[in-house]
Amino acid sequence: MNYHSHSCRSPLLMQSKHSLSWIHIKLLGTGTFGYVDHVRHSSEHTWEFARKTIKYNEKMDVNGDLSATAIREISILKTLDHPNIIKLVHVEYNFDKKDFLSFFLEIFPIDLKRYIDACLSTERLSSKLIQSYTYQILCAIDYLHRRAIIHRDIKPSNIVIDFNGHLKLADFGLARRCRIPERALTHEVVTLWYRPPEILLNAPTYGMPLDIWGVGCVFAEMCLRRPLFRGECEIDQLLLIFRLFGTPSVVEWPDIANCLYYQANFPNFPINSIELSQLPILNADRQLLSDILIYNPQNRPTAKHLIEQHPYFNCQSIMNLEKPIQTIIDRAIRLQTENMKHIVI
């Protein structure tokens, strides 16, 4: 697949009421919002993008106005310019069609989730690749947080990669600007397996540390080739976290008592559990994981702190890209194409 690791903003209008002529190449994914497909311009063949199309639904305003979520995603993406964040290139809208809003993003071969899933039992992400990817994710998060933006949905399927080792954070559908001091925000954020304790326990407020918890979960998934916590519901997710890191108390997290779902009689799992020591990962990986997945959001490290001060990233080669295995990407692309070919959009 041809991909663009650099923005192609200049040839296209950033916003257009009238659709340009695009050729559908293949479907890349679907969701409750609509679908994403790979498209090429009919005459300018070097213009290839991932087109995210928002379908009209009954929840949208009766006057056909754009949803607040779509407006927020577009407005945030238009302000971002970082090598580890997906670039918005073009927007089209047509209120006369059911597929009334499309935004065009630079296209990458595959996402991190599909890459991990495509690994055979004998294949693993190398330590250098995991280190490089984690560093790039944190660079993206640091850039967002310095601009008071929280992503709110960090997970492998929202991270795209290419053949050369580049990584970009994508899907800003849940992103929003975070004001200081924090105020009450919706708790309907973050996919369950990557959701931090403050969201699971319904804390009065939350902020940027929730993205850091997501980074820790993604890091663990790269090491293990499976999600770290695979809860079937919110309470199951909480108990899985407690089993690994121990049941939190007001000693290490004083504000936990203010969480709506906190119970003093939660099952008491020991801190420094044997389960953590038995995770099949390197000691350096285990240390980073323990330093990121901290219960108290106020004590959770910032992306800037991790990048600049954590020993895991203290090496001269951290700025060098590590290439993923091309055969795994090729396999992931084939599996994606096979899974999508029977879906009708």
Buried (B, 14 or more C-beta within 10 A) or exposed (E): BEBBBEEBBEEBEEEBEEEBEBEEBEBBBBEEBBBBBBBBBEEEEEBBBBBBBBBBEEEBEEEEEBBEBBEBBBEBBBEBEBBBBBBBBBBBBBEEEEBBBBBBBBBBBBBBBBBBBBBEEEBBBEBBBBBBBBBBBBBBBBBBBEEEBBBBBBBBBBBBBBBEBBBBBBBBBBBBEBEEEBEEBEBEBBBBBBBBBBBBBBBEBBBBBBBBBBBBBBBBBBBBBEBBBEBEEBEEBBBBBBBBBBBBBEEEBEBBEEBEEBEEEBEEBEEEBEEBEEBEBEEEBBBBBBBBBBBBBEEBBBBBBBBEEBEBBEEEEBEEBBBBBEEBBBBBBEBBEEEBEEEEE
